[in-house]
Amino acid sequence: MNRVAAISAAIILCAAAVLIALERRCPYDRRQRLFRPGFWTDLIWYSVIQNWILGYVIGAILTALPACFRIAGQWPIAVQCAFFLLLHDGYIYWFHRAQHRSPLLWRIHAAHHSTTDVDWLSGSRSHFLEILINQTIEFAPLALLGASPLVWYFKVTVDAVWGMYIHSNVGARTGRLQYLINGPEMHRWHHAAEIVNVNFATKFAFWDWIFGTAHLPARKPEAYGLVEPDYPRGFLAQAVEAFRV
């Protein structure tokens, strides 16, 4: 599995490099800079430090779960990958939608929308409670159903690459494929300052089209971020903000 882990890490790093190059070559929004405000906070605090700590915490929780059924391990790897990918994507659509409807859940989601520049790295900005909840729920079925270790690495890799892609400042135009697969042309509207209660899907855009939350106008958003001007910017301040009375 060490080799698989190395391959997964290499794919993620290569994807980041490709997206950075595409952002410079064919940007969606030419106003955005590579080293924009909050870049180092997102890279060092959210992407490296927070994810490293939460990796151990979530790993400990999942290790404690028993493989109750072990039925998934009997399926072909491709079937396992497709099943768990679709299962989690359906969950995350509804949980994401609930985060925008519930004032309590919005407290742990607001940090994700606080950046005024949406790019390959900005998707890493998420409150630690949001990641703890989402990734525990995402990987718990794999542990409970005895999924192959290869599927775990597959999910980690796809999550990371697709998360960077849908937030990237790349002028991607996928045509009719956007009705099926989510991309930056829709997800960047989710981060628009003028309208945020649309485009909740992550990997599969059909959730939004089926349940009436899709939004894909011909024009581009004028600005991104929260409407609250006093929302804190620092990593620790944003972590504490969710608990402020």
N, C-alpha and C positions, 0 to 999 in steps of 0.2 A: 504493500500500500504506500510505502514511501515514494516509490516511482510515480504512482498515480497522483499523490499529493503534489509532487514536483511538477508534473504535467499540468495539473489544475492551476497552480500558481503561475506557471509560464504562460498559459492561455490568457489568464486574467491580465497579466502585465503587458502582454503583446496587444491585447484588445485596447487597453488604456493608451498605449503608444499610438495605435492606429487611429483611435478617436481624437487624440490630441492633434495629430497630423491633419485629419479631415476637418477639424474645427478651424485650423489655420487656412486650409485650402478652400473649403466651401462652407463657410459659416452660415448658420440660420440667421443669426443676428450679428452683423459686422461691428456693432458697438462694443461687444464684449471682449475683454482681454483674457489672456491665459492666466496671468497672475492678478486676478481680480480681487476685490476686498473679500476677506474671509477664506482665501485659498489655503493658507497655511493652517488655519484653524480646522478646516475640513480634512486636510491631508494628515496632519500630525495627530490632532486630538480625536476627531471622529473616525477616520479611516484606520489609523494605526493603534493608538492607545486604547480607545474605547472598544474597538472590535477585538483587540487582543484580550482584554479583561473579560468581556462578555463571552468570548469563545470558551474560556475556561468555565465560566459560570453555567452557561447553557449546556456545555459538554457534561458537567457534573450532574445536572438535572436529568439529562437524557440517559446517562449511564445508569442512573438509579431506576429507570423504567424497565420493567420486565418485558421480554418478547412474548406477549401473551398468546399469540396465534401462529406466528411464523408462516403465514400462508403466502405472503408476498415473495419470500425467498424461493418459492417453487415456480414463479412466473419467469418468462424470458426477461432478460435485462431491459430490452427495449420496452416491453409492456410495463415493467416497474417504473421506468423513467417517465413514460407518458402518463401513467396513472397518478403518480405523486406530483408531477408537474401540474396537471389539470386540477387535482384535488386542492392543492395549495393556492393556485391562482383563483379558483372560485371563492375560497375563503377570504383571501386578501382583498378581493374586490368588495365584498360585503363589509369586511372590517374597516377598510379604507373609507368606504362610504359612510359608515357609522361614525368614524372619527370626525367627519365634517358636519355631522348632524348633532352629535352629543357634545355639549360644553365640557364635560368631564374628559372625554377621550381627546377632544381638541387640545387640551392642555399638553398632552404628550406628543401631539402631531404638529403643533404650531412651529416648533423649531425647524422642521423639515421645509417649511414654507418661508422661513425668515430670510433666506438668501435673495438678493436682488439680481443675481446673475445665475442662470441655470446652465450648467455645463456637465461634462463627464464626471466631475468630482462632487458636484453639489448634492447628488443623491445620497451620499454617505452621511449627510447631516440629518441625523434622526436621534431623538431622545432615547436614552438608554432603556427606559421602560417600554417604549414602543418596540425596540429591537428584541428585548427580552421576551415580550409577549409573542410577537410575530414569529420569531425563529424557533421558540420552544414549541409553539403550536404547529409550525411547519414541519419540524423534524420528529416530533413525537410519534406520528403515525409510522414513520420509517422504523423507529425503534420498536414500537408495539407490534408491528406486522412482520418484523424480521427481514427488512429489505437488505439487499446486497450492499456491502460497503461501496461498491462502484457507483451505486445510485446516490449515495450521500455526496460523493465528490462531484457527480454530475449536477446535482441540485445546487451545490455551493458555487460551482463554476458558472452555470447558467444564470443564477441570481445575480452574481457580481457583474458579469458581462452585460446582461440585459438591463440591469439597473443603471450602469454607466451609459448605455446606448440611448435609452429613452429620455435621459436628462441631457444628453450631449447637445452642444451647440452646432449641430451638423444639419445642413439644409437637405435632409433626406425627403424624398417624395416617392412613396411606395404605391400610389394609385389605389386600385381596388384591394390590394393586399392589406391596406390599412383597416379594412373591415374585419380582418382576421387577426393580424399580428400588430401589436402596439409598437409605436415608434415615437421619435421626438416631435414629429409634426402634430401629434395629438397631445402628448403628455406635457409639452411646454405650455399648452393652453391651460392645463390643470394648475400650473404655477403662476398663471397670469394674475396680476394684481386686480384686474377688473372683474374676473370671474373665476372662482375656484371650485365650485360644486359641480364639476363636470370631469369626465375622462378619468375615472378611478382605476381603470384596469392597469395591469403592469405588463404582462407578457401577451395576453390574448385580448385584443380590442373588442371581440364580439360580445363580451359581457356588457360593455357600455352601449353598443348598438341594440342589443336585445332588451336591456332594461331602461332604455331611454335617457341615458346620461352622456351620450356622445355629443361632442361639440367640435366641429372642424370647419370653421369659416375660411374663406379665401385669404383674408388679410392676416397679418401677424400681430401678436400681442404688443402693446405699447410699453409695458413694464411688468416686472415680476416682483413677487414678495408679498409681505403682509400689509394690510391697511393700517395696522397699529404702528404708529411711528416710534413709540417708546419701548418696543420689544428689545430686550438686551441682545448684544451681539456675541459676547464671549462664550466659550464652551461651558464653563462652570456656571455662569449666570443663566444660560439657557437651561441647564439641567435643573437649577433651583427654581426657575420661573414656574415650572409646572406645579410646584407645591406651594406657591405664594397664595395667600388668602386675599 
